[in-house]
Amino acid sequence: MLFDVEPATVAGRPALTVRGELDLSTAPRLEAAADESMVRSPEFVIDLTHTTFLDSSGARTLLGIARKAGTAGVRLHVVAPRSNGPVRLTIDLLDLGAYVPLVSSPGEIRATIADRDAGA
């Protein structure tokens, strides 16, 4: 399957939809697109719903993006549905959720924002 990072909107926020395999050869494309998104918006989403594979290089790239976003004061959300076994396996094995702001669905992004706005 071909790899692509497409600009999109998820939960009303600017997003990057990742399709295909996120690995050593494709991770730099996601990183470049994320760097551009951070310059354009104070909040954005990386949607891994259509990602078919995630290796340690892709996970390392997600971690790097999360760190850059935090340093820049950009709010990042990474959508990784539990039903996406190949991606969640790597995320869970590496405990990536401890370092990257993961949600299982776009609906969780809205809930997170509403909780924050309500002072929860």
C-alpha positions in Angstrom: 0.0 0.0 0.0 1.2 3.5 -0.8 1.9 5.9 2.0 0.4 9.4 2.3 -0.1 12.2 4.8 -3.2 14.2 3.8 -4.3 17.5 5.3 -7.8 17.0 6.8 -10.1 18.2 9.5 -10.8 15.9 12.5 -13.2 16.9 15.3 -13.2 20.4 13.9 -9.4 20.8 14.1 -6.7 20.8 11.5 -5.4 17.3 11.0 -3.0 15.0 9.2 -4.5 11.7 8.1 -1.8 9.1 7.8 -2.5 6.3 5.3 -0.3 3.2 4.8 2.8 2.1 6.6 4.5 4.5 9.0 8.0 3.2 9.1 11.7 4.2 8.7 11.2 5.2 5.1 7.9 7.2 5.5 8.3 8.7 9.0 10.3 11.7 7.7 7.2 12.7 5.6 5.0 12.7 8.6 7.5 14.7 10.6 7.8 17.4 7.9 4.0 17.7 7.6 3.7 17.9 11.4 6.4 20.6 11.6 4.4 22.6 9.1 1.1 22.1 11.0 2.7 23.3 14.2 3.6 26.6 12.5 0.1 27.1 11.2 -2.1 26.2 14.2 -2.0 26.1 18.0 -3.7 22.7 17.9 -3.8 19.8 15.4 -4.6 16.1 15.1 -2.6 13.2 13.7 -5.1 10.5 12.6 -3.7 7.0 12.5 -7.1 5.4 11.7 -6.0 4.4 8.2 -2.4 3.6 9.1 -1.7 -0.1 8.3 1.6 -0.6 10.2 3.7 1.3 12.7 7.3 0.4 13.5 9.6 1.7 16.1 10.8 4.5 13.7 7.2 5.7 13.3 6.7 5.5 17.1 9.9 7.5 17.6 8.7 10.1 15.1 5.3 10.4 17.0 7.3 10.9 20.2 9.4 13.6 18.6 6.4 15.4 17.3 4.7 15.3 20.7 7.9 16.7 22.3 8.1 19.5 19.7 4.4 20.3 20.1 4.8 20.5 23.8 7.8 22.8 23.6 6.0 25.0 21.1 2.8 25.2 23.1 0.9 23.4 20.4 -1.9 21.1 21.5 -1.6 17.7 19.8 -4.0 14.8 19.6 -3.2 11.4 18.1 -6.1 9.3 17.1 -5.3 5.6 17.2 -8.4 3.4 17.4 -8.2 0.3 19.5 -9.6 -1.6 16.5 -6.4 -0.9 14.6 -4.5 -3.8 15.9 -1.2 -3.4 13.9 -0.8 0.2 15.1 -2.1 -0.3 18.7 0.2 -3.3 19.2 3.3 -1.1 18.7 1.8 1.8 20.7 0.9 -0.5 23.6 4.1 -2.5 23.6 6.2 0.7 23.8 3.7 2.4 26.2 3.7 5.3 23.8 0.5 6.6 25.4 2.5 7.7 28.4 4.3 10.3 26.2 2.0 11.0 23.3 -1.5 12.3 23.8 -3.5 9.4 22.4 -7.3 9.1 21.9 -9.2 6.1 20.5 -11.6 8.2 18.5 -12.2 11.8 17.4 -15.1 12.0 19.9 -12.6 11.8 22.7 -10.9 15.0 21.5 -14.1 16.9 22.0 -14.6 15.4 25.5 -11.0 16.4 26.4 -11.5 20.0 25.3 -14.9 20.2 27.1 -13.4 18.9 30.3 -10.5 21.4 30.1 -12.8 24.3 29.4 -15.1 23.3 32.3 -12.1 23.4 34.6 -12.0 19.7 35.2 
